[in-house]
Amino acid sequence: MKRPVFFILGGVLLLASAACFLVFFIARPDPGRVGMQIEVKPAIMTAAYKVYANRNAGDGRYWLAKAILKNDGERPLKNVSTSYQVPGLIGWTTPRSYPEVLPGQTIVSLFYPHFPDTVASKTTNTTEQVELRVEYDEVGRRHQETRQVEFQMRGRNDMIYTTLPAEELVFPHDYYENTDLFAAFVTPDDPVIKYFVQQLEQRAMGGTTVGAGADVDEVVRFMSTVYSYWVASGIVYAGTEGLPEKLGTTTTTIQHVRLPREVLTGKAGLCIELAALYATIAEAAGLEAVIVTTSNHAWPAIKVGDNLIAIEATAIGMPGMGEDSGPAPFQTAQRYGDAELSAWMRGGGAIMIGDKKVGELGTPIAAYDISDLHRKGIVPPELPDDPALRQKIDDTFDALLSRSGKRGAAAAESTPQRATRSTDDATPAPNANANAYNDPGGRFSIAVPASWRAAVAPNPNMPWVALQAMDPNTGVGFEVYVFDGVASVPAVMNHIQSNIASLGGVMQYSAQGSATLGGKQFQRFTGGTAYPAMGTGTEWDAYVRAAGDTTYVLTLGAAPGRLAGARPVLRQVAGTFRVRS
């Protein structure tokens, strides 16, 4: 019996629709899906918190976080959005939207955080967290993913020289990639600095002012007045050296840099701090300042038309620059600054005044036009007024004018004084121009040449480094290490060697018998340390003593090839080293 035609047709159509149904599901494109990679800076500088909020500053490179999103599926993603937060500091940001992300397409979302002004008072390091939230539409529903990555938020006084990943540190200048952020430490709008400049102009310059349009003579007079105030008020050259530190995969240098208000009223500063203070005062007075930097030094200069007037600000701490027993006069400081600038423009090498070599310049890094950097968004933090600091400024001016019985710049110039550390008769000095340093815990003492810069406990991440000191002209210097609770010379030497290796360095040494310092026996070593990626190194002698539950280490070093010539003065310093046990 024959089946009706419509039954046959119905069966054929049923089979055809089933086949189409199978083809649809077998050949259906994969749904869109997000491949997500998030990069977060290992650490940021609190002093530069305004810079990180500006996507135009530094050509946009000062972001905190970067999300790289790729559509790894075969269908478009719709209404993709990204937002960020830093819990406790920044709430969820307004989502950044992308209407459609095609298969294989990649988008990059950058986070420029707007931190509150209150972070400018931050003085300690904390670990914070960036949270990224990604949302998108796919197959008729809304998807959401969240990621969290930690970063360090440094205290406002920390200068981080680079945050580039280790694999991107190729050339020496890569280790100074962040140094235009020095401009964030130049604070001409600080109410305390503005007050100081006002008092300087009224009480030391007879009411005259400088600023845009001032000629060379006016600017030099102003610079001389500032320098004379520093000398007369007892500002000295001292501070914290930068040390290598590990941040994520990066080995970088982090230096404690005091703000200009802190240097001015605290009356002490390292080269970069004095340069920032000089530049700050000049900018607050309406002048244009430049900070010139090398691999181991910084000094300020003032722009006047096509002229650049440089000054060696640390001359306040270099006795007479060979001329007398006190701080160098302004004219000498200016000649020295000009000589350094000339050497910098030649690419480094000898610093010459006339036919006399007065020093050796490190590798030139950059000359930072502070006014230009501020215009481009590398701006300082917002600082509150401080009546106590204003009072300190008033007290200093009152004391200077009362002591001299004069008014004006001549008052400051006629009464130079020098602040020194207290001395200890039990610690002999290598020469008359030295200051005895006594460890606050009574563990050791040593004499520091007066023209050297010293740093006490310079790195909180290396608590065993108790003291550093260095001759700023030659790089010759020493370090004192104290390992409490450890009484083993081999263990301490291995620890130092391992720590240097963790920072990308190589340390080699050999035993050279024993030596007596201050009536106590030390083991003596000679060795060398090198950081190949940075192109830096040191040759050194070391004296190590384990006694009781403490091991003491004194290392005295110089750049490769210069240790032999430096040994006479270093041995004099070593002869003043005294330990408790």
N, C-alpha and C positions, 0 to 999 in steps of 0.2 A: 504494500500500500504506500503510495506516495504521500510525503509530508507536504503540508501547505508551504507555498513559497515564502510567506511572511515569517514562518518559523525558521526557515533556512537563513533568510536575511537577518533576522534578529540575532541568530547565533553568530553570524559573521560580524555584525556590529559589536556584539558583546566582546568577541575576541579582539577586535580592533581597539576598542576602548581600553581593554585590559593591557594590551601591548603598549598603548600610549601612556597609560598610567605607570607601567614599569619603566619605560624609557624616561619619563619625567623624573622619577626618583633615582634611577641609575645615573642619568646624565646631569642631574641638578647640580649647579655650581655650589662649592663649599661656601658656608656663611662667612661673612667678614669677621675677622678677629684681630685684636690689637697685639702686636709685639711691642713690648715696653722696655725702654732702658732709661734709667734716671742717673744723672751725674750731679753730685753736690760738692761744692768746694770743701776741702777738709777743714778749713778754718777761715774766719773772716776777722777783720780789724774793726773793733768798735769805734775807734776814732774816725773811721771812714764810713760810718753807717749811712750817711747821706749819699755817698757815692754809689753804694750798692742799690739805692732806690732809683738811680738815674740810668735809663737804658741807653742814653747817648754818651755818658761819661766813658772816657777811655775806649771810644769806638765800640761800646756795648759789651766789653769783655768782663765787666765787674758784676756779672750775675751771681746769684747764690746757688741756684739749681737749674738744671737743664733736663727736660724730658724729650726723648727721641721716640716717637710713636710711628709704627709702620703697620699698614693693613696687610696682614699675612694671608688673608682669605681671598676668595674669588668674587666676592660681591662688595659693592660700596658700603661704607659705614656712613650713617647719616647723623647730623647734629652732634658731632664730636666736641667735647668741651674739656678743658683742663683748669684746675684751680689748685692753690697751695695754701698751707698755713704753717706757722711756727707756733705750736701750742704755748700759751702763756705770754706771747709777745705779739703775734699777728694772727688775726682770725682768718677764716677762709676768704680768699681773694675773689673778686668778681670773675666768673668763669670766662676764659678765652675760648671763643667758639669757632668751629670750622664746619660749614654746612655739609660738606661731603668729603670723604677721603676715599679715593679710588683704590682698587686692588693694586698692591705693590707700591703705593704712594707712601712717602715718609713726611711727617711734619715735625717741627722742632718747637717746643714751647719753653720759653725762658722765664725765670722767676727773678724779678728785681724787687727785693723786699723793702717795704716802708716801715722800718723800725721806729718805735716811739723815741722822742728826744731824751727820755729818761735813761736810755742806755749809755748816754755820754758820761754818766757818773759811775759806770761799771769799772771796777778796778781788779776783778778776779776773772779767771777763766772758768767757763761753764760748758757743759755738753748739752746742746739743744738738738731739736729734731725738725727736719722738713718733712711735711706730709704732702703727697701728690694725690689728687683725685682725678680720675679720668672717667667720663661718661660718654655713651654713644647709643644710638638706636640701631637695632638689627633684628630682623624677622619680627617686626611689630612690637618689640618690647625694649625697655630701657636697661642697659647694662652699666655697671659701675665697678671700678677697681680702684684700690688705694695702695700706695706704697709709702714706707717711712725710711728715711736715711738720717743718720746722726752727723753732726758737724760741731766743731769747736767755735765758741764765741769768745775771743780773747778780750782781756781787759783793755781799756782805752789807751794804755801806754805801750802796747805791743805793736811793733812794726814787723810785718811778715814780708820777707824779701821776695819770695815766689811761692805760688801754690800750683805750679805746673806739675803734672804727673811725671814720675821719674823717667818714663820713656820719651818725654818731650824735652828733657834737659840735655841739650846737645852742645850748645855753645856757652862760653863763660857768661855772656850777658843774659842768658836764660835764668841764671840764678838771681838776677836783679830785676826780673820782669815786673815786679810790683812797685818799683821805687818811685814812680811818679806820685804814689800815694803819700810821699813825704809832704806834698802840698797840703794834706789834711791836717798836718801838725803845725801849719802856719796859720795863726788865728787872729787876724787883724781886727775882727769884729768882737773879740772878747772884751766885755766891759772893763775888766781889770786892766788890760793892755791899753785900751783907749784912755783910761784914767792916767796911767803912767805917762803916756806920750803927752797928754795935756799938761801934767805937772813938769815934765822935762822941758817942754817949750816955755812954760811960764817961769819956772824957778831956776833953770840952768841956761836958758837961751834968751833971757830978757824979753820974753813974749813974742819972739819971732817964730815963724813957722816955715816949713818947707812943703813941697808937694809937687804936683804936676806943673812943669814949666820951670822948676828950679834949675839953676845952672850948676856946673861942676863944683865951683867953689862953695856954694850954699850946701850942696849935698855932702861934700867932704867935711864941712864944719859940723853938720848934723851927725854924720858918722863918727866924727871925733868926739863929740859930746856924749853920744851913747857909750862909746868905748871907755871914755874917762869915768862915766858913772859906774860902769861895771867894775873897773879897777878900784875906784874909791870906796864902793859899797862892799867890796870883799867877795865878789863873785869869783869862783875858782873853777878850774878845769878838772872835772872828775865825773865819772858816770859808769854806765854798764856796757860792757862789750857785748856784741852779738855772738851767739854760739849756735853751731849746727843743731837742728832738732828735727825729729821725724814726725811728719804729718801725713798719715796715710802711707802712700808709696813714695812721697816726696821727702827728700832731705833738703831742708831750707835753713836759712838763718833768721832767727827771731831776736829782735833787739828791744830792750826796754827804753822807750823814748818819752821823757817827761814833756808835758805841755809847756809852752812858753811861760805861762803864768807861774808854773811850778818852778821853772828854772830861775825866773826873775826874783821871786820871793824866797825860794829855797837856797839861792846863791851858789849853785853848782851845776855844771853841765858838761856833757861829752861833746865832741865836735859837731855831730848832727843836731844836738839839742841847742848848742850855742848858735849854730847857723840858722836854725828855725826861729830862735828868739830874735836874732838880728833882723831876719827877713820879716818877721811879724811886726816889729817896731817900725821898720821902714814902710811896710804896707799900710799900717795904721796911720802913719804920717802923710800918706798920699804918694809915696814913692813906689817904684817898681823894683822888686827884688828877684834875684836869681840864686839858686843853691846849686853849687858845682859839686859833683860827687865822683869819687874813684872807688876802687875795690876796698879801700881801707880808710877813707877820709872824706870830709865834706867841709865846705866853707862858703860864706855868703858873698854876694856882690850886688851892687845897685846899678840899675840901668839909667843912664842919663843921655838921651838921644842915641847916638851911635857908640857911646862910650860905656864901658863896663868897669866899674870901680870895685875891685875886690879887696877883701880884708881877711887876714888869718885871725879868726875870732878866738882861737885857743891860745893866742899869744898872751892872754891874761894869765896863763898858767905856765908859760915858758920863761924862766928867769932871764930877762933882758935880751933874749935871743943872742947871747954872747956879748952883750954890751954892759950890763950891770946886774946887780943881785935881785932886782925887783921885776915885776911884769914888764914886758917889752913896751916901749912907748908906741903911741898910735902910728907914727910915721913908719916905724919898723914893721908893725903888723900889716900896714898897707903895702909896703914894699914886698913883704913875704907873700901876701895874698896875690899880688900881681905876678910874682915869680912863679907861684903855683899855677896860676891861670895860664901863663905862657907855656909851662911844661905840659899842662893838660892839653892845650891846643896842638902841641907837637906830638901828642900820643903817649905821654908819660916820660919816665926817665928822670934825669937829674934836675933838681930845682936850683936855679942859678940866680944869685944877686950880683950883678956885675960879672966878674970872673971867678967868684967864689961859690962853690957848691955848698948849699945849706941843707940839703935833704934829697930824698928820693921819692918820687910820686908813684902811687899805685896805678893800676890799670884804669884809665878813664872810663866812666860809665855814662854819665849824662849831665847836662846843665839844664836845670829845671826853671823855666820862666814861671814864677809863682802866680803872677797876675793872670797870665794866659791860662794856666791850668785851672785856676779858680773860675775863670770865665767858661771853661769847658766842662765844668761840673765836678772837678776834683776839689771838693770844698771841705772845710773843717767842721767839727761838731758844734752844736748849739751849746754855749756855756753860760751859766747864770752869773749874775754879779755876785761879788763876795766882799762884804764890808770889811772883814778881817784882813783880807789881802790888800785892800785899799789903805787900811791903817798901817800895814807894814811898809807900804810905799811912802806914806806920809812920814812915818818915823825915820826912815832911811834918809829922806831929803832933809828933815829937820836936823838930824845928827850931823850930816855932812856940812850943812851951812853953819851950824853952831860951832863945829870944830874948827872950821877954816876962818870964820868971821867974815866971809866973802859971799858974794852972790854970783850966779852965772857959772859957765863952764869952767872958769879958772878955779872955782872952789873945788870941783871934783878933781881937776888935774893936779892940784897942789897937795892933795892928801891921800896918796896911794897907800892902801893897806893890803895885807895878804893874809888870808885865812889859812891856817895850817892845822894838821892833826896834832893831838896831844902826843908828847914824847915820853919814852920810858928809859930811864938811865940804864936799865939792865939790858937794853937792846942797842948795841952800838950802831951808828949810822956809817955807811960807806964813805960819805963825805959830808961837808957842812950843809949841802943842799939836799937833805933827805929828811923824811918824816917817818917816825917809828909807827908801825901799825900793830896794835894789840888786839888779838881775837877777843870778842866779847865774852866767849866762854872760857877764856884763860888757857886755851889749848896751845897757842903758839904766838910768836911775835916775829916781826921782820921789818927791816928798814926799806922804805920805798923812795927811790930818787924823786926829788920834788917835782921835776919836770915830767915825770911819767904820769899816765892816767891809770887810776886804780878802780877796781870794781869789786865790791864785797858781795859774796853769795850771788853771783850774776845770773844763775839759771835755776829756778825752782825745780826743774825736772832733773837736775844733777846736784843734789844736795851735798854731795861730797866735795864739790868745788867751792872752797871757802874764800879764796881771794885770787884775783887776776891783776896784773899790772903790766904796762907796756910803754915803751918810749914811742911816742907818736911819729917821730921823724924816721926811725930806723926799723920799727917793728920788733926790736929786741924786747924780751919780757920774761915774766915768770908766772907760774901758777902754784898755789898751795892746795893740796887735797888733804882732807881729813876723813878717814873712814872709822867712825865710832862703832865699837862692837866687833871689829875685825882686827885680829892680830896675826896677820900672815902676809909677808911680802909677796910670795908667788900668787896668792889669791887676789891681792889688790892689783898687781900688774896684769894678770889675766882679765880682771874685770874692766880695767881701763882699755885694754886692747879690744875686748869684745864690744864695749860701748862705741869705740871709734869705728869698728867694723860695721855696726848696725847703722851708722850714719854715712856709710859709703867710703870710709877711710881705711887706710892700711897703716899699721904701726909695727915697726921692727925695733928690737933693742937687744943689747948684750950686757952682761955683768962686767964691771970694771973694778972689782974689789970693794974696799970700804973707805970711808972718810969720816973725820971727826968734825962736827959742827956744834959749837956751844958746849963742848965737853961731852957730847953724846955720840955714839957710833951710828952711822948710817951705811947702808949698802948703796953703792954708786953704780949707775947705769948710763950708757950712752945709747941714743937711738934717733929715730926719725918717724915722722907722721906725715902722710900724704893723702890728699883728697883728689884723686885723678880727675874726676868729672869737673871739679871746680878749678883745677889747675893751681892749687895751693899746697903748701907743705911747710914743715918746720923740722929743723935739726935741734936736738936738745940733749942736755945732761940732766940726770935725775938723782936725787938723794932720797932714800926710802928707809924708814925706821918703823919696826913693829915693837910696841912696848905696852905692857898691861893689856888692855882690851882695845887699843887704838893703833892704827897705822897711819903715819904721816908721809906725804909725798911732796917734794919740792922739785918742780921741773923748771929749767931755765933754758930758753931757746931763742933761735933766730931763723931767718929765712935760709933755705939751702945755700951753702957756700959762704955764709957770713958768721957762722958760729965761732970759728977760730978767732976772728977779730973781735968778737963781742965777749969772749971768755974773761978777759981781765975785769971788766965791770960786773959781769954776772957772778964771778967768784967773790967779789967784794960783797955783793948782795947776799950770796949764799952764806958768807961768814957771819952775817947778822941774824941768821935763822935760829930761833930758840923754840924748843918744844917742851911741853909740860912733863912728859914721861919718856 
